[in-house]
Amino acid sequence: MMEKEREGEGERNGPPLTLGADISVLPEGCISDIVSLTTPKDACTACAVSPIFRAAAESNAVWERFLPSDYQAIIARSSSSSESLNLCSKKQIYLSLSDKPILIDDSKKSFFLDKSSGKKCYLLSARELSIIWGGTSQYWRWISLPEAEASRFPEVAELNVVWWFDIGGKMSTSILSPKTHYAAYLVYKLRSTASGFGGRPFKASVGTVGGGEIHEQTVHLGLIVMEPNQQHTSRPKQRKDGWLEIGLGQFFNEGGEDDEVHFRLMEANKGGGTKPVGDSTTSKSIFLELLSLISGVYVGLMMEMLLYFKTLST
């Protein structure tokens, strides 16, 4: 009797439930929709799951979602626009914009995508900056670097000598990715004959106009050994391309409004006598290439001066 009751109960409850489901049985379009809600890195990982996942993760529908909505308009501002747009798939366009920055706006800016997130990043050429005495050849001159110098722009600013080092600029936040943390960096080179940059502090500031917090910090452009009381001062790092990189500050781009981000790098004058910076010999020592979102008397600083806006992980 008890057995019959248990059998009847089993029939009423149906077969045992399985915990979990095979997502690969879903239509490819449905899988594409799911993958497009992840990240480019996740999409590449999904390719290893199964053939149907690979087809879905490499579809144009997925990579169209990862590309900025205005990517075609940005590419159109480049002299190599036809080359980029003629790539076979949206994934190829994405990877090309991640691995090979393109020059836009008459070669005054460089644009690329952060490979892991798809966020928009920019490099600003020195021509996009406000450089004190930048138009006076006695202090600065504009040159093209040889290929060996690996400049990203056709023209850079080279420092002869100045008594006051002051560089700044601005950029519309509407061209950046919304809801994104950004950091601004200066990318530059110092000649072996550079002087005035050793232990002298510089004041860097980055912030938006529309009520955003201004990020200020003290930085050193020279490759020096920090004193104990300078442990919180930013120091430059060596890049793989042979240039130096120094962080200037961070800001959050809320998006939705046309705001401006302003940046500035200037000598932190603590009083006393002023010494020039630049090159103490006949050769120059600093080039400004750009100040990248990827920058007294100063002599010998070859700065490509990149102002480079770079995304930060959220």
C-alpha positions in Angstrom: 0.0 0.0 0.0 2.8 2.4 1.0 4.6 1.6 -2.3 1.6 2.4 -4.4 1.2 5.7 -2.7 4.9 6.6 -3.3 4.5 5.6 -7.0 1.4 7.8 -7.3 3.3 10.7 -5.7 6.1 10.2 -8.2 3.7 10.3 -11.1 2.1 13.6 -9.8 5.5 15.3 -9.3 6.9 14.3 -12.7 10.5 13.4 -13.5 13.3 14.6 -11.4 14.3 18.2 -12.1 17.8 19.0 -13.5 19.7 21.9 -12.0 21.0 24.1 -14.8 20.4 24.3 -18.5 22.3 24.1 -21.7 22.4 27.7 -23.0 23.9 26.5 -26.3 20.5 25.2 -27.4 19.3 28.8 -27.7 19.1 30.4 -31.1 22.3 32.1 -32.3 20.6 35.5 -32.3 19.6 35.1 -28.7 23.1 34.2 -27.7 24.4 37.2 -29.6 22.1 39.5 -27.6 23.4 38.0 -24.4 27.1 38.3 -25.4 26.6 41.9 -26.5 25.7 42.8 -22.9 29.1 41.7 -21.7 32.5 43.1 -22.6 34.8 42.7 -25.6 37.1 40.6 -23.5 34.2 38.3 -22.4 33.1 38.0 -26.1 36.6 36.7 -27.1 36.5 34.2 -24.2 33.0 33.0 -25.3 34.5 31.9 -28.6 36.1 29.0 -26.9 32.8 27.6 -25.4 31.3 26.0 -28.6 31.0 26.6 -32.3 27.6 28.2 -31.9 29.0 30.5 -29.2 31.9 31.4 -31.5 29.6 32.3 -34.4 27.5 34.4 -32.1 30.4 36.1 -30.3 32.0 37.1 -33.6 28.9 38.4 -35.2 28.6 42.0 -36.4 25.6 42.4 -34.1 27.8 41.9 -31.1 30.8 44.1 -32.1 28.5 46.8 -33.4 27.4 47.2 -29.7 31.0 47.4 -28.5 31.9 50.1 -31.0 31.1 53.7 -30.1 27.8 54.9 -31.7 29.7 57.6 -33.5 32.7 55.5 -34.7 31.9 56.0 -38.4 31.9 59.8 -37.9 35.2 59.7 -36.0 36.8 57.5 -38.7 35.5 59.9 -41.4 37.7 62.6 -39.8 40.8 60.6 -40.6 42.7 60.6 -43.9 42.7 56.8 -43.7 39.0 56.5 -43.2 38.3 54.4 -46.3 40.9 51.9 -45.2 39.4 51.5 -41.7 35.7 51.3 -42.9 36.5 48.8 -45.6 37.5 46.1 -43.1 35.4 43.0 -43.5 33.7 42.8 -40.0 32.8 45.0 -37.1 35.2 43.0 -35.0 38.1 43.8 -37.3 37.2 47.5 -37.2 37.2 47.3 -33.4 40.5 45.5 -33.1 42.0 47.9 -35.7 40.9 51.0 -33.7 42.3 49.3 -30.5 45.7 48.3 -32.0 46.3 51.1 -34.5 45.4 54.7 -33.4 44.2 56.9 -36.2 45.1 60.5 -36.8 42.1 62.8 -37.1 41.3 66.5 -37.4 44.2 67.4 -39.7 46.6 65.2 -37.7 46.1 67.2 -34.5 44.5 64.4 -32.6 44.9 60.7 -32.4 42.0 58.4 -31.6 41.9 54.8 -30.3 39.7 52.5 -28.3 40.6 50.9 -25.0 40.8 47.3 -26.0 39.2 45.7 -23.0 36.3 48.1 -22.6 35.8 49.9 -25.9 36.0 53.3 -24.3 37.2 56.2 -26.4 40.7 57.5 -25.8 42.5 60.5 -27.4 46.0 61.9 -27.8 46.3 65.6 -28.4 49.1 67.0 -30.4 51.2 69.9 -29.1 49.4 72.2 -31.7 46.2 71.6 -29.7 47.9 73.0 -26.5 48.4 76.5 -25.1 52.2 76.8 -24.6 53.5 79.9 -23.0 55.9 81.4 -25.6 55.2 78.5 -27.8 55.0 80.8 -30.9 58.4 82.4 -30.2 61.2 80.4 -31.9 63.7 81.7 -29.4 62.0 79.5 -26.8 60.2 76.8 -28.7 60.4 75.5 -32.2 58.2 73.2 -34.2 59.9 70.3 -35.9 59.4 66.8 -37.4 61.1 64.0 -35.6 63.0 61.3 -37.5 61.3 57.9 -37.6 63.7 56.5 -35.0 62.2 58.9 -32.4 58.8 57.2 -32.8 56.6 60.3 -32.7 52.9 59.8 -33.1 52.4 63.2 -34.9 54.0 64.8 -37.9 55.1 67.8 -35.8 56.3 68.3 -32.3 57.3 71.2 -30.1 60.9 71.4 -29.1 62.0 73.4 -26.1 65.1 75.6 -26.6 65.0 77.4 -23.2 62.3 79.1 -21.2 62.2 81.0 -17.9 58.7 79.9 -17.1 57.3 76.5 -18.0 53.5 76.6 -18.4 51.4 74.4 -20.7 47.7 73.9 -20.7 44.6 73.1 -22.8 41.0 72.1 -22.9 38.8 69.5 -24.6 35.1 68.9 -25.0 33.9 66.1 -22.9 31.1 65.3 -25.4 33.7 63.4 -27.5 34.6 61.1 -24.6 32.7 58.1 -23.4 30.0 58.8 -20.8 30.0 57.4 -17.3 33.7 56.8 -17.5 36.7 57.6 -15.3 39.6 59.1 -17.3 43.2 59.9 -16.5 45.4 62.4 -18.2 49.0 61.7 -18.9 52.0 63.6 -20.3 54.2 61.6 -22.6 57.6 63.1 -23.3 61.3 62.6 -23.7 64.3 64.1 -22.0 67.6 64.6 -23.9 70.8 63.7 -22.1 71.6 67.4 -22.1 68.4 68.4 -20.4 68.6 70.7 -17.4 66.2 72.3 -15.0 64.0 69.3 -14.6 65.9 67.3 -12.0 64.5 68.0 -8.6 62.2 70.9 -9.5 58.5 70.3 -8.7 55.7 71.0 -11.2 52.0 71.5 -10.5 49.6 69.5 -12.5 45.8 70.0 -12.5 42.9 68.3 -14.4 39.2 68.9 -14.0 35.9 69.7 -15.7 34.4 73.2 -15.9 30.9 72.3 -14.9 31.4 72.0 -11.2 33.6 68.9 -11.2 36.3 68.5 -8.7 39.8 69.7 -9.8 42.5 67.1 -9.3 45.8 68.7 -8.4 49.1 67.1 -7.6 52.8 67.8 -7.6 54.9 65.9 -10.2 58.5 65.6 -11.2 59.5 65.4 -14.9 63.1 64.4 -14.2 64.3 61.0 -13.5 65.4 61.5 -9.9 65.6 59.6 -6.7 62.8 60.8 -4.4 63.7 62.3 -1.0 61.8 60.9 2.0 59.5 64.0 2.1 58.6 63.5 -1.6 57.1 60.0 -1.4 53.6 61.3 -2.5 55.0 63.2 -5.5 54.3 61.5 -8.9 57.3 60.2 -10.8 57.5 59.4 -14.6 57.5 55.9 -15.8 59.3 54.4 -18.8 57.1 53.3 -21.6 57.7 50.5 -24.0 58.1 53.0 -26.9 61.0 54.7 -25.2 59.1 57.8 -24.0 58.4 58.8 -20.4 54.9 59.0 -19.0 53.7 61.0 -16.0 50.1 61.1 -14.7 48.6 64.6 -14.4 45.3 63.8 -12.8 41.9 62.1 -13.1 38.3 63.1 -13.7 34.9 61.5 -14.2 33.0 62.2 -17.4 29.3 62.0 -16.5 28.2 62.6 -20.0 24.8 64.0 -21.1 26.1 67.6 -21.1 28.6 69.4 -23.3 31.2 70.2 -20.7 35.0 70.9 -21.0 37.9 69.3 -19.3 40.8 71.6 -18.6 44.4 70.6 -17.9 47.5 72.4 -17.0 51.2 71.7 -16.1 53.3 74.5 -14.8 56.3 75.3 -12.7 55.6 75.2 -8.9 57.4 78.4 -8.0 58.4 78.3 -4.3 60.2 81.7 -4.4 63.8 82.5 -4.6 65.9 82.9 -7.8 64.6 81.6 -11.1 66.8 79.5 -13.3 66.2 78.7 -16.9 65.2 75.3 -18.1 66.1 73.8 -21.4 69.5 72.8 -22.9 72.7 74.0 -21.6 74.4 73.1 -24.8 73.7 73.8 -28.4 71.5 70.7 -28.8 67.9 70.8 -27.7 66.6 68.7 -24.8 62.8 68.6 -24.8 60.2 67.9 -27.4 56.5 68.3 -26.9 54.6 65.9 -29.1 51.3 66.0 -27.4 49.7 66.3 -24.1 47.8 63.1 -23.9 43.8 62.1 -22.2 46.0 59.7 -23.3 51.9 67.6 -19.9 62.8 79.2 -14.0 64.7 78.3 -17.2 64.2 74.9 -18.6 66.5 73.5 -21.2 67.0 70.2 -22.9 63.6 68.7 -22.5 62.5 66.9 -25.7 58.9 66.6 -25.1 56.6 65.1 -27.6 54.2 66.3 -25.1 51.3 64.1 -25.4 48.3 64.9 -23.5 46.7 61.6 -23.4 43.3 60.7 -22.0 43.2 57.2 -20.9 40.3 55.3 -19.4 40.4 53.9 -15.8 38.7 50.8 -14.7 35.3 51.6 -13.1 
